[in-house]
Amino acid sequence: MKIGFFNLYKIYDNNRMFNPDIPSPNVTEHIPEDTFIDRRKFRTYEELYSYLKNMSDREYMDYLDAIKNFIESDKLYPFSAECFVDTIVNEIVGGN
């Protein structure tokens, strides 16, 4: 099992800007809670490590299924390059 540890950052109202200095208190408003393990739920890194080390195969697969569902849904659009381009074009061309 490979584990990636990501720090999710504050998601601003426009859903496109991430600030690497401010941990996101509102990440679950934009990304489904069942798609990631929230570091804030653990008091220490040791607790987080223990949770990860003892995670069942079923739990792990549930995360992967949730991630796949999120990626394949329209909910990912605000974070896509397509959305970024659409926003820029709309602001430049349609910004009357």
C-alpha positions in Angstrom: 0.0 0.0 0.0 1.3 3.4 -1.0 0.3 6.4 1.1 0.6 10.0 0.1 0.5 12.7 2.8 -1.0 15.9 1.4 -1.5 19.1 3.2 -4.8 20.6 2.0 -4.8 24.3 2.0 -7.4 27.1 2.4 -9.8 27.1 -0.5 -10.9 30.6 -1.3 -14.4 31.6 -2.4 -13.4 31.3 -6.0 -12.5 27.6 -5.4 -9.3 28.0 -7.4 -6.7 29.6 -5.2 -4.7 27.6 -2.6 -2.6 29.3 0.0 0.2 27.1 1.2 0.5 28.9 4.5 -3.0 28.4 5.9 -4.4 25.0 6.6 -7.9 24.6 5.2 -10.7 24.8 7.8 -13.3 24.5 5.0 -11.8 21.7 2.8 -14.9 19.5 3.3 -17.1 22.2 1.8 -15.3 21.5 -1.5 -13.8 18.0 -1.3 -15.8 15.0 0.1 -14.7 14.0 3.5 -14.6 10.3 2.6 -11.9 11.0 -0.1 -9.1 11.9 2.3 -7.8 11.3 5.9 -8.0 14.5 7.8 -4.9 15.1 9.8 -6.8 17.4 12.1 -8.7 14.5 13.5 -5.5 13.1 15.1 -3.8 14.7 18.1 -0.4 13.5 17.0 1.4 12.1 14.0 1.8 8.9 16.0 -2.0 8.6 16.1 -2.2 9.2 12.4 0.5 6.7 11.7 -1.3 4.1 13.9 -4.6 4.7 12.1 -2.9 4.3 8.7 -0.9 1.3 9.7 -4.0 -0.5 11.1 -6.4 0.5 8.4 -8.3 -2.5 7.0 -8.2 -3.4 3.4 -11.9 -2.6 3.2 -11.4 0.9 4.6 -8.6 1.5 2.2 -10.7 0.4 -0.8 -13.6 2.6 0.5 -11.3 5.6 0.2 -10.2 4.6 -3.3 -13.8 4.1 -4.4 -14.8 7.5 -3.0 -11.8 9.2 -4.7 -12.7 7.6 -8.0 -16.3 8.7 -7.6 -15.2 12.3 -6.9 -12.8 12.4 -9.8 -15.4 11.1 -12.2 -18.1 13.6 -10.9 -18.8 17.2 -11.8 -17.6 18.2 -8.3 -14.0 18.1 -9.6 -14.7 20.7 -12.3 -13.9 23.8 -10.1 -10.3 22.4 -9.6 -9.7 21.5 -13.3 -7.6 23.3 -15.9 -10.7 23.5 -18.0 -12.5 25.6 -15.3 -9.5 27.8 -14.9 -9.3 28.5 -18.6 -13.1 29.0 -18.8 -12.9 31.5 -15.9 -10.0 33.5 -17.5 -11.7 33.6 -20.9 -15.1 34.6 -19.4 -13.4 37.4 -17.4 -11.5 38.7 -20.4 -14.0 38.2 -23.2 -17.3 38.3 -21.3 -16.3 40.7 -18.6 -18.5 43.6 -19.7 
